[in-house]
Amino acid sequence: FAGLHHALASRPDASLADGVMWRPAADVVEDTEGVTLRLEVPGVEKDAIGVTVEKGTLTVSGDKTPEAGTDEVTWQRIESPSGAFRRAFVLSEHLDAEKIEATYRAGVLTLRVPRREASKPRRVDVTVH
């Protein structure tokens, strides 16, 4: 099957611009059935995550609300990101954007992008005449 760089590519324009404060770490795994993306978005509410596909680009965006401080608390260090985030990935024509499945568990957003049936490896039987 096609190499990973052919199936999915990160978009360079998904930089920290246009109000985007951070980019979630992403792991991408390819197998014969498709591609799985896992994005680390701990502390983000499910309803604050958006997944869209437009013109062959899969975009994950959202917003992590920073924890509110109180008069009794003085923050000494804040290392976890907050604010708006976005990641964008270009899908190859071998992937079926109409059948993307998304799940969210324990701060990890998992997106499964299956291959189109015509792009899946298949065995061809040889017949003898």
KOLDO-576972 format. One record per residue: x, y, z of N, C-alpha, C, O in turn; residue in three letters. Coordinates in nm, 4 decimals. Example, Ala and Ser with C-alpha at 12.3 -4.5 7.8 and 13.67 -1.06 7.14 Angstrom:
<atoms>
+----------+----------+----------+----------+----------+----------+----------+----------+----------+----------+----------+----------+------+
|      n_x |      n_y |      n_z |     ca_x |     ca_y |     ca_z |      c_x |      c_y |      c_z |      o_x |      o_y |      o_z | rest |
+----------+----------+----------+----------+----------+----------+----------+----------+----------+----------+----------+----------+------+
|   1.3190 |  -0.5690 |   0.7800 |   1.2300 |  -0.4500 |   0.7800 |   1.3200 |  -0.3300 |   0.7800 |   1.4236 |  -0.3319 |   0.8465 |  ALA |
|   1.2850 |  -0.2250 |   0.7080 |   1.3670 |  -0.1060 |   0.7140 |   1.2900 |   0.0030 |   0.7870 |   1.3409 |   0.1138 |   0.8039 |  SER |
+----------+----------+----------+----------+----------+----------+----------+----------+----------+----------+----------+----------+------+
</atoms>
This chain:
<atoms>
+----------+----------+----------+----------+----------+----------+----------+----------+----------+----------+----------+----------+------+
|      n_x |      n_y |      n_z |     ca_x |     ca_y |     ca_z |      c_x |      c_y |      c_z |      o_x |      o_y |      o_z | rest |
+----------+----------+----------+----------+----------+----------+----------+----------+----------+----------+----------+----------+------+
|   0.0829 |  -0.1181 |   0.0000 |   0.0000 |   0.0000 |   0.0000 |   0.0874 |   0.1244 |   0.0000 |   0.2078 |   0.1175 |   0.0245 |  PHE |
|   0.0256 |   0.2367 |  -0.0275 |   0.0990 |   0.3621 |  -0.0399 |   0.1671 |   0.3970 |   0.0909 |   0.1153 |   0.3669 |   0.1985 |  ALA |
|   0.2829 |   0.4604 |   0.0821 |   0.3536 |   0.5037 |   0.2011 |   0.2746 |   0.6093 |   0.2744 |   0.1876 |   0.6747 |   0.2170 |  GLY |
|   0.3053 |   0.6253 |   0.4010 |   0.2320 |   0.7193 |   0.4840 |   0.2349 |   0.8596 |   0.4277 |   0.1345 |   0.9305 |   0.4334 |  LEU |
|   0.3474 |   0.9008 |   0.3739 |   0.3565 |   1.0370 |   0.3217 |   0.2624 |   1.0594 |   0.2040 |   0.2298 |   1.1739 |   0.1729 |  HIS |
|   0.2183 |   0.9538 |   0.1386 |   0.1219 |   0.9673 |   0.0295 |  -0.0213 |   0.9696 |   0.0804 |  -0.1079 |   1.0299 |   0.0170 |  HIS |
|  -0.0479 |   0.9057 |   0.1930 |  -0.1847 |   0.8945 |   0.2438 |  -0.2280 |   1.0172 |   0.3230 |  -0.3456 |   1.0535 |   0.3218 |  ALA |
|  -0.1349 |   1.0806 |   0.3909 |  -0.1707 |   1.1895 |   0.4797 |  -0.0498 |   1.2792 |   0.4973 |   0.0612 |   1.2304 |   0.5187 |  LEU |
|  -0.0698 |   1.4087 |   0.4887 |   0.0402 |   1.5025 |   0.5088 |  -0.0077 |   1.6173 |   0.5959 |  -0.1209 |   1.6637 |   0.5825 |  ALA |
|   0.0788 |   1.6623 |   0.6849 |   0.0428 |   1.7751 |   0.7691 |   0.0495 |   1.9029 |   0.6872 |   0.1416 |   1.9219 |   0.6077 |  SER |
|  -0.0474 |   1.9895 |   0.7067 |  -0.0516 |   2.1151 |   0.6310 |   0.0405 |   2.2167 |   0.6961 |   0.0320 |   2.2393 |   0.8168 |  ARG |
|   0.1285 |   2.2783 |   0.6182 |   0.2185 |   2.3774 |   0.6762 |   0.1462 |   2.5032 |   0.7224 |   0.1985 |   2.5756 |   0.8071 |  PRO |
|   0.0258 |   2.5318 |   0.6684 |  -0.0438 |   2.6538 |   0.7062 |  -0.1157 |   2.6417 |   0.8392 |  -0.1843 |   2.7352 |   0.8805 |  ASP |
|  -0.1016 |   2.5278 |   0.9077 |  -0.1651 |   2.5101 |   1.0383 |  -0.0719 |   2.5607 |   1.1479 |  -0.0598 |   2.4990 |   1.2537 |  ALA |
|  -0.0065 |   2.6728 |   1.1217 |   0.0889 |   2.7281 |   1.2167 |   0.0156 |   2.8059 |   1.3252 |  -0.1072 |   2.8147 |   1.3255 |  SER |
|   0.0921 |   2.8610 |   1.4155 |   0.0341 |   2.9374 |   1.5245 |   0.0025 |   3.0788 |   1.4759 |   0.0753 |   3.1736 |   1.5053 |  LEU |
|  -0.1054 |   3.0910 |   1.4025 |  -0.1515 |   3.2195 |   1.3504 |  -0.3034 |   3.2233 |   1.3615 |  -0.3653 |   3.1247 |   1.4014 |  ALA |
|  -0.3620 |   3.3338 |   1.3273 |  -0.5075 |   3.3488 |   1.3278 |  -0.5694 |   3.3102 |   1.4617 |  -0.6743 |   3.2459 |   1.4650 |  ASP |
|  -0.5056 |   3.3486 |   1.5718 |  -0.5605 |   3.3204 |   1.7036 |  -0.5306 |   3.1824 |   1.7581 |  -0.5716 |   3.1504 |   1.8697 |  GLY |
|  -0.4604 |   3.1000 |   1.6825 |  -0.4262 |   2.9656 |   1.7290 |  -0.3115 |   2.9766 |   1.8290 |  -0.2071 |   3.0343 |   1.7988 |  VAL |
|  -0.3320 |   2.9207 |   1.9486 |  -0.2340 |   2.9322 |   2.0558 |  -0.1429 |   2.8100 |   2.0678 |  -0.0303 |   2.8208 |   2.1165 |  MET |
|  -0.1919 |   2.6933 |   2.0233 |  -0.1102 |   2.5724 |   2.0368 |  -0.1547 |   2.4673 |   1.9374 |  -0.2653 |   2.4725 |   1.8836 |  TRP |
|  -0.0655 |   2.3709 |   1.9140 |  -0.0927 |   2.2590 |   1.8230 |  -0.0813 |   2.1294 |   1.9013 |   0.0252 |   2.1000 |   1.9557 |  ARG |
|  -0.1884 |   2.0511 |   1.9085 |  -0.1807 |   1.9240 |   1.9808 |  -0.0824 |   1.8280 |   1.9134 |  -0.0697 |   1.8254 |   1.7910 |  PRO |
|  -0.0138 |   1.7501 |   1.9953 |   0.0721 |   1.6444 |   1.9416 |  -0.0152 |   1.5433 |   1.8697 |  -0.1257 |   1.5127 |   1.9147 |  ALA |
|   0.0342 |   1.4911 |   1.7578 |  -0.0432 |   1.3951 |   1.6790 |   0.0425 |   1.2750 |   1.6445 |   0.1569 |   1.2891 |   1.6012 |  ALA |
|  -0.0138 |   1.1565 |   1.6641 |   0.0469 |   1.0316 |   1.6192 |  -0.0369 |   0.9816 |   1.5028 |  -0.1599 |   0.9856 |   1.5080 |  ASP |
|   0.0292 |   0.9346 |   1.3980 |  -0.0407 |   0.8859 |   1.2793 |   0.0083 |   0.7451 |   1.2491 |   0.1284 |   0.7202 |   1.2381 |  VAL |
|  -0.0879 |   0.6528 |   1.2358 |  -0.0558 |   0.5131 |   1.2073 |  -0.1311 |   0.4719 |   1.0810 |  -0.2506 |   0.4983 |   1.0679 |  VAL |
|  -0.0612 |   0.4075 |   0.9889 |  -0.1243 |   0.3599 |   0.8662 |  -0.1211 |   0.2077 |   0.8631 |  -0.0214 |   0.1461 |   0.9007 |  GLU |
|  -0.2310 |   0.1475 |   0.8181 |  -0.2355 |   0.0035 |   0.7957 |  -0.3094 |  -0.0225 |   0.6647 |  -0.3427 |   0.0713 |   0.5922 |  ASP |
|  -0.3345 |  -0.1473 |   0.6351 |  -0.3983 |  -0.1796 |   0.5074 |  -0.5419 |  -0.1302 |   0.4992 |  -0.5959 |  -0.1157 |   0.3895 |  THR |
|  -0.6047 |  -0.1042 |   0.6144 |  -0.7443 |  -0.0603 |   0.6157 |  -0.7602 |   0.0911 |   0.6133 |  -0.8685 |   0.1408 |   0.5822 |  GLU |
|  -0.6540 |   0.1658 |   0.6456 |  -0.6637 |   0.3108 |   0.6460 |  -0.5610 |   0.3758 |   0.7352 |  -0.4523 |   0.3222 |   0.7570 |  GLY |
|  -0.5969 |   0.4932 |   0.7871 |  -0.5067 |   0.5727 |   0.8695 |  -0.5781 |   0.6069 |   0.9997 |  -0.6970 |   0.6391 |   1.0000 |  VAL |
|  -0.5039 |   0.5996 |   1.1106 |  -0.5553 |   0.6405 |   1.2403 |  -0.4713 |   0.7559 |   1.2914 |  -0.3484 |   0.7479 |   1.2940 |  THR |
|  -0.5380 |   0.8637 |   1.3321 |  -0.4712 |   0.9784 |   1.3921 |  -0.5103 |   0.9840 |   1.5382 |  -0.6271 |   0.9656 |   1.5723 |  LEU |
|  -0.4138 |   1.0093 |   1.6244 |  -0.4412 |   1.0274 |   1.7670 |  -0.3841 |   1.1629 |   1.8067 |  -0.2633 |   1.1854 |   1.7984 |  ARG |
|  -0.4715 |   1.2522 |   1.8496 |  -0.4299 |   1.3856 |   1.8904 |  -0.4475 |   1.4004 |   2.0408 |  -0.5526 |   1.3675 |   2.0957 |  LEU |
|  -0.3439 |   1.4502 |   2.1067 |  -0.3470 |   1.4687 |   2.2509 |  -0.4066 |   1.6051 |   2.2834 |  -0.3462 |   1.7089 |   2.2565 |  GLU |
|  -0.5270 |   1.6030 |   2.3422 |  -0.5961 |   1.7259 |   2.3799 |  -0.6514 |   1.7141 |   2.5226 |  -0.7719 |   1.7279 |   2.5440 |  VAL |
|  -0.5630 |   1.6885 |   2.6201 |  -0.6108 |   1.6701 |   2.7574 |  -0.6733 |   1.7985 |   2.8115 |  -0.6263 |   1.9092 |   2.7848 |  PRO |
|  -0.7804 |   1.7801 |   2.8884 |  -0.8465 |   1.8936 |   2.9495 |  -0.9429 |   1.9670 |   2.8585 |  -1.0041 |   2.0654 |   2.9001 |  GLY |
|  -0.9578 |   1.9209 |   2.7348 |  -1.0498 |   1.9841 |   2.6405 |  -1.1827 |   1.9093 |   2.6463 |  -1.1856 |   1.7866 |   2.6368 |  VAL |
|  -1.2907 |   1.9816 |   2.6614 |  -1.4230 |   1.9209 |   2.6613 |  -1.4577 |   1.8709 |   2.5215 |  -1.4205 |   1.9328 |   2.4218 |  GLU |
|  -1.5289 |   1.7592 |   2.5145 |  -1.5662 |   1.7011 |   2.3850 |  -1.6385 |   1.8016 |   2.2965 |  -1.6135 |   1.8092 |   2.1762 |  LYS |
|  -1.7267 |   1.8773 |   2.3559 |  -1.8046 |   1.9743 |   2.2780 |  -1.7223 |   2.0925 |   2.2281 |  -1.7696 |   2.1704 |   2.1453 |  ASP |
|  -1.5995 |   2.1064 |   2.2776 |  -1.5126 |   2.2159 |   2.2344 |  -1.4209 |   2.1738 |   2.1199 |  -1.3350 |   2.2512 |   2.0778 |  ALA |
|  -1.4386 |   2.0518 |   2.0692 |  -1.3554 |   2.0000 |   1.9608 |  -1.4375 |   1.9964 |   1.8321 |  -1.5506 |   1.9478 |   1.8311 |  ILE |
|  -1.3802 |   2.0478 |   1.7248 |  -1.4448 |   2.0426 |   1.5939 |  -1.3593 |   1.9661 |   1.4951 |  -1.2376 |   1.9838 |   1.4906 |  GLY |
|  -1.4227 |   1.8809 |   1.4157 |  -1.3540 |   1.8049 |   1.3114 |  -1.4258 |   1.8338 |   1.1808 |  -1.5462 |   1.8111 |   1.1691 |  VAL |
|  -1.3517 |   1.8841 |   1.0824 |  -1.4115 |   1.9155 |   0.9530 |  -1.3247 |   1.8609 |   0.8406 |  -1.2042 |   1.8414 |   0.8566 |  THR |
|  -1.3890 |   1.8367 |   0.7262 |  -1.3173 |   1.7988 |   0.6044 |  -1.3664 |   1.8915 |   0.4949 |  -1.4863 |   1.9025 |   0.4693 |  VAL |
|  -1.2706 |   1.9581 |   0.4304 |  -1.3056 |   2.0483 |   0.3214 |  -1.1945 |   2.0440 |   0.2176 |  -1.0772 |   2.0646 |   0.2486 |  GLU |
|  -1.2335 |   2.0169 |   0.0948 |  -1.1398 |   2.0124 |  -0.0181 |  -1.0190 |   1.9231 |   0.0118 |  -0.9046 |   1.9594 |  -0.0156 |  LYS |
|  -1.0472 |   1.8059 |   0.0684 |  -0.9412 |   1.7080 |   0.0929 |  -0.8540 |   1.7360 |   0.2132 |  -0.7525 |   1.6688 |   0.2322 |  GLY |
|  -0.8905 |   1.8335 |   0.2953 |  -0.8130 |   1.8646 |   0.4148 |  -0.8962 |   1.8361 |   0.5390 |  -1.0067 |   1.8880 |   0.5549 |  THR |
|  -0.8410 |   1.7526 |   0.6270 |  -0.9022 |   1.7192 |   0.7544 |  -0.8472 |   1.8176 |   0.8581 |  -0.7260 |   1.8266 |   0.8777 |  LEU |
|  -0.9370 |   1.8911 |   0.9240 |  -0.8951 |   1.9899 |   1.0226 |  -0.9576 |   1.9584 |   1.1571 |  -1.0777 |   1.9331 |   1.1674 |  THR |
|  -0.8740 |   1.9603 |   1.2601 |  -0.9194 |   1.9441 |   1.3978 |  -0.8906 |   2.0764 |   1.4679 |  -0.7777 |   2.1253 |   1.4668 |  VAL |
|  -0.9935 |   2.1332 |   1.5284 |  -0.9751 |   2.2608 |   1.5977 |  -1.0571 |   2.2611 |   1.7250 |  -1.1449 |   2.1772 |   1.7446 |  SER |
|  -1.0273 |   2.3559 |   1.8102 |  -1.1030 |   2.3667 |   1.9332 |  -1.0442 |   2.4697 |   2.0255 |  -0.9635 |   2.5538 |   1.9859 |  GLY |
|  -1.0870 |   2.4608 |   2.1509 |  -1.0442 |   2.5588 |   2.2486 |  -1.0379 |   2.4935 |   2.3858 |  -1.1309 |   2.4244 |   2.4272 |  ASP |
|  -0.9274 |   2.5160 |   2.4556 |  -0.9122 |   2.4664 |   2.5918 |  -0.9189 |   2.5864 |   2.6852 |  -0.8341 |   2.6755 |   2.6809 |  LYS |
|  -1.0200 |   2.5867 |   2.7685 |  -1.0382 |   2.6959 |   2.8627 |  -0.9372 |   2.6819 |   2.9752 |  -0.9278 |   2.5764 |   3.0379 |  THR |
|  -0.8615 |   2.7882 |   3.0012 |  -0.7652 |   2.7782 |   3.1116 |  -0.8381 |   2.7680 |   3.2452 |  -0.9483 |   2.8202 |   3.2614 |  PRO |
|  -0.7752 |   2.7006 |   3.3394 |  -0.8345 |   2.6864 |   3.4720 |  -0.8379 |   2.8228 |   3.5392 |  -0.7382 |   2.8949 |   3.5411 |  GLU |
|  -0.9519 |   2.8567 |   3.5935 |  -0.9673 |   2.9871 |   3.6579 |  -0.8952 |   2.9886 |   3.7920 |  -0.9034 |   2.8932 |   3.8693 |  ALA |
|  -0.8266 |   3.0950 |   3.8177 |  -0.7601 |   3.1115 |   3.9466 |  -0.8559 |   3.1706 |   4.0484 |  -0.9664 |   3.2131 |   4.0145 |  GLY |
|  -0.8130 |   3.1726 |   4.1717 |  -0.8930 |   3.2324 |   4.2785 |  -0.8023 |   3.3259 |   4.3571 |  -0.6815 |   3.3316 |   4.3343 |  THR |
|  -0.8629 |   3.3989 |   4.4497 |  -0.7841 |   3.4894 |   4.5339 |  -0.6896 |   3.4132 |   4.6255 |  -0.5864 |   3.4659 |   4.6670 |  ASP |
|  -0.7260 |   3.2864 |   4.6576 |  -0.6430 |   3.2072 |   4.7486 |  -0.5290 |   3.1346 |   4.6768 |  -0.4420 |   3.0766 |   4.7418 |  GLU |
|  -0.5288 |   3.1375 |   4.5433 |  -0.4305 |   3.0600 |   4.4675 |  -0.3423 |   3.1543 |   4.3858 |  -0.3915 |   3.2459 |   4.3199 |  VAL |
|  -0.2130 |   3.1307 |   4.3912 |  -0.1191 |   3.2029 |   4.3059 |  -0.0492 |   3.0998 |   4.2184 |   0.0200 |   3.0117 |   4.2693 |  THR |
|  -0.0668 |   3.1102 |   4.0892 |  -0.0024 |   3.0166 |   3.9971 |   0.1477 |   3.0414 |   4.0009 |   0.1928 |   3.1549 |   3.9857 |  TRP |
|   0.2238 |   2.9367 |   4.0208 |   0.3696 |   2.9454 |   4.0195 |   0.4266 |   2.9099 |   3.8820 |   0.5294 |   2.9632 |   3.8402 |  GLN |
|   0.3580 |   2.8192 |   3.8132 |   0.4021 |   2.7773 |   3.6797 |   0.2827 |   2.7164 |   3.6077 |   0.2060 |   2.6405 |   3.6670 |  ARG |
|   0.2670 |   2.7495 |   3.4804 |   0.1635 |   2.6891 |   3.3966 |   0.2318 |   2.6387 |   3.2708 |   0.2775 |   2.7177 |   3.1882 |  ILE |
|   0.2387 |   2.5066 |   3.2564 |   0.3039 |   2.4473 |   3.1399 |   0.2056 |   2.3836 |   3.0430 |   0.2399 |   2.3587 |   2.9274 |  GLU |
|   0.0841 |   2.3570 |   3.0886 |  -0.0135 |   2.2962 |   2.9983 |  -0.0729 |   2.4049 |   2.9088 |  -0.1012 |   2.5155 |   2.9548 |  SER |
|  -0.0915 |   2.3726 |   2.7808 |  -0.1425 |   2.4738 |   2.6880 |  -0.2902 |   2.5030 |   2.7100 |  -0.3649 |   2.4193 |   2.7606 |  PRO |
|  -0.3304 |   2.6221 |   2.6713 |  -0.4720 |   2.6582 |   2.6746 |  -0.4983 |   2.7556 |   2.5611 |  -0.4058 |   2.8100 |   2.5009 |  SER |
|  -0.6255 |   2.7763 |   2.5333 |  -0.6635 |   2.8641 |   2.4234 |  -0.6998 |   2.7837 |   2.3000 |  -0.7214 |   2.6627 |   2.3064 |  GLY |
|  -0.7059 |   2.8532 |   2.1879 |  -0.7461 |   2.7900 |   2.0615 |  -0.6347 |   2.7003 |   2.0080 |  -0.5162 |   2.7306 |   2.0219 |  ALA |
|  -0.6757 |   2.5879 |   1.9458 |  -0.5791 |   2.4989 |   1.8808 |  -0.6323 |   2.4576 |   1.7450 |  -0.7521 |   2.4660 |   1.7178 |  PHE |
|  -0.5396 |   2.4123 |   1.6591 |  -0.5784 |   2.3630 |   1.5262 |  -0.4652 |   2.2777 |   1.4701 |  -0.3471 |   2.3092 |   1.4845 |  ARG |
|  -0.5061 |   2.1678 |   1.4051 |  -0.4156 |   2.0846 |   1.3251 |  -0.4890 |   2.0525 |   1.1965 |  -0.6095 |   2.0276 |   1.1981 |  ARG |
|  -0.4167 |   2.0527 |   1.0844 |  -0.4775 |   2.0221 |   0.9552 |  -0.3915 |   1.9193 |   0.8835 |  -0.2687 |   1.9248 |   0.8889 |  ALA |
|  -0.4576 |   1.8252 |   0.8159 |  -0.3908 |   1.7174 |   0.7448 |  -0.4538 |   1.7025 |   0.6073 |  -0.5762 |   1.7022 |   0.5939 |  PHE |
|  -0.3702 |   1.6903 |   0.5057 |  -0.4189 |   1.6693 |   0.3691 |  -0.4424 |   1.5196 |   0.3501 |  -0.3527 |   1.4387 |   0.3737 |  VAL |
|  -0.5638 |   1.4831 |   0.3072 |  -0.5982 |   1.3430 |   0.2834 |  -0.5699 |   1.3074 |   0.1385 |  -0.5982 |   1.3865 |   0.0486 |  LEU |
|  -0.5151 |   1.1911 |   0.1152 |  -0.4932 |   1.1471 |  -0.0225 |  -0.6250 |   1.0987 |  -0.0819 |  -0.7225 |   1.0760 |  -0.0102 |  SER |
|  -0.6263 |   1.0838 |  -0.2112 |  -0.7459 |   1.0343 |  -0.2800 |  -0.7736 |   0.8884 |  -0.2475 |  -0.8806 |   0.8375 |  -0.2809 |  GLU |
|  -0.6792 |   0.8199 |  -0.1829 |  -0.6969 |   0.6796 |  -0.1462 |  -0.7780 |   0.6625 |  -0.0175 |  -0.8189 |   0.5513 |   0.0158 |  HIS |
|  -0.8015 |   0.7732 |   0.0552 |  -0.8748 |   0.7679 |   0.1806 |  -1.0177 |   0.8167 |   0.1610 |  -1.0437 |   0.9029 |   0.0770 |  LEU |
|  -1.1101 |   0.7611 |   0.2388 |  -1.2520 |   0.7921 |   0.2240 |  -1.2971 |   0.8898 |   0.3322 |  -1.3308 |   0.8493 |   0.4434 |  ASP |
|  -1.2972 |   1.0182 |   0.2989 |  -1.3320 |   1.1232 |   0.3942 |  -1.4773 |   1.1149 |   0.4395 |  -1.5121 |   1.1685 |   0.5447 |  ALA |
|  -1.5618 |   1.0489 |   0.3623 |  -1.7035 |   1.0364 |   0.3978 |  -1.7263 |   0.9379 |   0.5128 |  -1.8339 |   0.9366 |   0.5724 |  GLU |
|  -1.6270 |   0.8564 |   0.5441 |  -1.6451 |   0.7513 |   0.6447 |  -1.5543 |   0.7689 |   0.7663 |  -1.5248 |   0.6714 |   0.8354 |  LYS |
|  -1.5104 |   0.8900 |   0.7930 |  -1.4249 |   0.9159 |   0.9086 |  -1.5042 |   0.8932 |   1.0367 |  -1.6190 |   0.9359 |   1.0490 |  ILE |
|  -1.4405 |   0.8253 |   1.1317 |  -1.4997 |   0.8033 |   1.2639 |  -1.4122 |   0.8718 |   1.3671 |  -1.2895 |   0.8650 |   1.3598 |  GLU |
|  -1.4761 |   0.9388 |   1.4647 |  -1.4026 |   1.0100 |   1.5691 |  -1.4492 |   0.9636 |   1.7063 |  -1.5692 |   0.9528 |   1.7317 |  ALA |
|  -1.3532 |   0.9362 |   1.7949 |  -1.3838 |   0.9021 |   1.9338 |  -1.2924 |   0.9841 |   2.0239 |  -1.1833 |   1.0248 |   1.9840 |  THR |
|  -1.3389 |   1.0074 |   2.1454 |  -1.2621 |   1.0873 |   2.2413 |  -1.2635 |   1.0169 |   2.3756 |  -1.3693 |   0.9889 |   2.4319 |  TYR |
|  -1.1440 |   0.9888 |   2.4261 |  -1.1338 |   0.9173 |   2.5541 |  -1.0039 |   0.9571 |   2.6232 |  -0.8973 |   0.9588 |   2.5616 |  ARG |
|  -1.0140 |   0.9884 |   2.7491 |  -0.8982 |   1.0168 |   2.8338 |  -0.8053 |   1.1225 |   2.7726 |  -0.6831 |   1.1096 |   2.7791 |  ALA |
|  -0.8644 |   1.2268 |   2.7132 |  -0.7840 |   1.3352 |   2.6585 |  -0.7216 |   1.3085 |   2.5235 |  -0.6399 |   1.3875 |   2.4764 |  GLY |
|  -0.7590 |   1.1976 |   2.4600 |  -0.7047 |   1.1642 |   2.3287 |  -0.8187 |   1.1549 |   2.2277 |  -0.9126 |   1.0774 |   2.2456 |  VAL |
|  -0.8095 |   1.2345 |   2.1218 |  -0.9046 |   1.2292 |   2.0116 |  -0.8493 |   1.1329 |   1.9082 |  -0.7385 |   1.1522 |   1.8583 |  LEU |
|  -0.9259 |   1.0287 |   1.8754 |  -0.8828 |   0.9296 |   1.7764 |  -0.9717 |   0.9417 |   1.6541 |  -1.0943 |   0.9362 |   1.6642 |  THR |
|  -0.9095 |   0.9581 |   1.5395 |  -0.9801 |   0.9672 |   1.4121 |  -0.9380 |   0.8504 |   1.3255 |  -0.8189 |   0.8273 |   1.3049 |  LEU |
|  -1.0350 |   0.7771 |   1.2751 |  -1.0080 |   0.6630 |   1.1867 |  -1.0556 |   0.7028 |   1.0477 |  -1.1735 |   0.7315 |   1.0270 |  ARG |
|  -0.9621 |   0.7043 |   0.9525 |  -0.9927 |   0.7399 |   0.8138 |  -0.9704 |   0.6152 |   0.7292 |  -0.8557 |   0.5792 |   0.7024 |  VAL |
|  -1.0771 |   0.5487 |   0.6867 |  -1.0595 |   0.4238 |   0.6117 |  -1.0161 |   0.4492 |   0.4676 |  -1.0379 |   0.5565 |   0.4112 |  PRO |
|  -0.9546 |   0.3475 |   0.4112 |  -0.9205 |   0.3519 |   0.2684 |  -1.0480 |   0.3331 |   0.1874 |  -1.1436 |   0.2701 |   0.2327 |  ARG |
|  -1.0474 |   0.3885 |   0.0680 |  -1.1553 |   0.3586 |  -0.0263 |  -1.1411 |   0.2118 |  -0.0650 |  -1.0298 |   0.1597 |  -0.0726 |  ARG |
|  -1.2521 |   0.1461 |  -0.0891 |  -1.2491 |   0.0034 |  -0.1227 |  -1.1562 |  -0.0239 |  -0.2409 |  -1.0823 |  -0.1224 |  -0.2401 |  GLU |
|  -1.1595 |   0.0626 |  -0.3423 |  -1.0762 |   0.0413 |  -0.4611 |  -0.9277 |   0.0534 |  -0.4303 |  -0.8452 |   0.0043 |  -0.5074 |  ALA |
|  -0.8914 |   0.1178 |  -0.3190 |  -0.7509 |   0.1373 |  -0.2837 |  -0.6961 |   0.0301 |  -0.1903 |  -0.5753 |   0.0239 |  -0.1674 |  SER |
|  -0.7839 |  -0.0544 |  -0.1360 |  -0.7382 |  -0.1566 |  -0.0421 |  -0.6668 |  -0.2686 |  -0.1177 |  -0.7068 |  -0.3057 |  -0.2280 |  LYS |
|  -0.5612 |  -0.3215 |  -0.0570 |  -0.4961 |  -0.4360 |  -0.1193 |  -0.5929 |  -0.5530 |  -0.1287 |  -0.6732 |  -0.5751 |  -0.0380 |  PRO |
|  -0.5858 |  -0.6258 |  -0.2350 |  -0.6727 |  -0.7433 |  -0.2498 |  -0.5964 |  -0.8524 |  -0.3221 |  -0.4995 |  -0.8270 |  -0.3935 |  ARG |
|  -0.6416 |  -0.9717 |  -0.3019 |  -0.5804 |  -1.0876 |  -0.3654 |  -0.6568 |  -1.1180 |  -0.4946 |  -0.7798 |  -1.1143 |  -0.4985 |  ARG |
|  -0.5820 |  -1.1476 |  -0.5977 |  -0.6414 |  -1.1838 |  -0.7263 |  -0.6140 |  -1.3313 |  -0.7497 |  -0.4984 |  -1.3733 |  -0.7548 |  VAL |
|  -0.7189 |  -1.4094 |  -0.7639 |  -0.7040 |  -1.5513 |  -0.7904 |  -0.6694 |  -1.5741 |  -0.9374 |  -0.7231 |  -1.5080 |  -1.0262 |  ASP |
|  -0.5815 |  -1.6660 |  -0.9604 |  -0.5416 |  -1.7025 |  -1.0966 |  -0.6151 |  -1.8306 |  -1.1331 |  -0.6123 |  -1.9288 |  -1.0589 |  VAL |
|  -0.6800 |  -1.8280 |  -1.2470 |  -0.7502 |  -1.9474 |  -1.2915 |  -0.6747 |  -2.0095 |  -1.4088 |  -0.6056 |  -1.9406 |  -1.4838 |  THR |
|  -0.6894 |  -2.1391 |  -1.4224 |  -0.6238 |  -2.2120 |  -1.5301 |  -0.7318 |  -2.2514 |  -1.6310 |  -0.8366 |  -2.3043 |  -1.5941 |  VAL |
|  -0.7047 |  -2.2249 |  -1.7570 |  -0.8013 |  -2.2595 |  -1.8628 |  -0.7491 |  -2.3767 |  -1.9434 |  -0.8151 |  -2.4215 |  -2.0371 |  HIS |
+----------+----------+----------+----------+----------+----------+----------+----------+----------+----------+----------+----------+------+
</atoms>
